[in-house]
Amino acid sequence: MKKIHEEAGAVLKKAQEDMKRQADRGRKETEKWRKGDRVMLSTKDLVFKERLARKLVDRYIGLYVIEEIVFTNIVKLQLPTSMRIHPVVNVSQIV
C-alpha cells in the first residue's frame, strides 16, 4: 500500500510539473519592465462601441505608463478615463 501511495505521489508531481511548464510557456515576466516604462496595450479582447471590422482595428493601442507592478505577471497602467477598462492587466496583453 505504501509503495502504491509513493508511486501515485510521483506521478502527480510529474503531472504538476508538466502543467506548470505548459502554463509558463506563453507567460511573460515583468522583470524586463519597470515602473515608469511605456507599453502598448493589445486590443485582442477589447470591445469597441463602433463595432468596426476586426481587421480594421489596430492590433495595439497607445503608449501607457506602468504605474505599478502588482505581481510577477500583472501591472497597473495609467489609462485615460475615457477608456472604460480596468487599469490592472496581465503582462501578456501588453507589448
C-alpha positions in Angstrom: 0.0 0.0 0.0 2.9 2.4 0.9 4.6 1.7 -2.4 1.4 2.4 -4.4 1.0 5.7 -2.4 4.6 6.7 -3.3 4.1 5.9 -7.0 0.9 7.9 -7.1 2.6 10.8 -5.5 5.5 10.7 -8.0 3.0 10.6 -10.9 1.1 13.5 -9.5 4.3 15.5 -9.0 5.3 14.9 -12.6 1.9 15.9 -13.9 2.0 19.1 -11.9 5.4 20.0 -13.3 4.2 19.3 -16.9 1.2 21.5 -16.4 3.3 24.3 -14.9 5.8 24.1 -17.8 2.8 24.3 -20.3 1.3 27.3 -18.5 4.6 29.2 -18.2 5.4 28.6 -21.9 3.2 31.6 -23.0 3.7 33.7 -19.9 6.0 36.8 -19.9 7.7 38.0 -16.8 7.6 41.7 -15.7 11.3 41.7 -14.9 12.0 43.4 -18.2 9.5 46.2 -17.4 9.9 48.8 -14.6 7.6 51.4 -13.1 7.5 54.4 -15.5 8.1 52.4 -18.7 5.8 53.0 -21.6 4.0 50.0 -23.1 1.3 49.3 -25.7 -2.0 47.5 -24.9 -3.3 44.7 -27.0 -6.8 45.2 -28.5 -7.4 41.5 -28.8 -10.0 41.3 -26.0 -11.2 44.9 -26.0 -14.8 45.7 -27.2 -15.3 48.9 -29.2 -18.5 50.9 -29.4 -18.1 51.5 -33.1 -18.0 47.7 -33.8 -15.5 48.1 -36.6 -14.4 45.1 -38.6 -11.8 43.2 -36.6 -9.2 43.7 -39.4 -9.7 47.5 -39.4 -8.9 47.8 -35.6 -5.3 48.5 -34.6 -3.6 45.5 -33.0 -2.1 47.6 -30.2 -3.1 51.0 -28.9 -1.4 53.8 -27.1 1.8 54.2 -25.1 0.7 53.9 -21.5 2.9 54.3 -18.4 3.3 51.4 -16.0 2.1 52.9 -12.7 2.8 49.8 -10.5 3.9 46.2 -10.8 1.3 44.3 -8.8 2.6 40.7 -9.3 5.1 38.9 -11.5 2.8 38.9 -14.5 0.3 41.7 -13.6 0.8 45.5 -14.0 -1.3 48.6 -13.3 -1.3 51.1 -16.2 -2.1 54.8 -16.2 -5.0 54.7 -18.6 -7.1 57.7 -19.7 -10.5 58.0 -18.0 -12.2 57.7 -21.4 -11.1 54.1 -21.6 -13.6 52.2 -19.6 -11.5 49.2 -18.7 -9.8 48.1 -15.5 -6.2 49.6 -15.3 -4.7 46.3 -13.9 -3.8 44.0 -16.8 -1.9 40.8 -17.5 1.5 41.2 -19.0 0.5 39.0 -21.9 -1.8 41.9 -23.0 1.0 44.5 -23.3 3.9 44.9 -25.6 
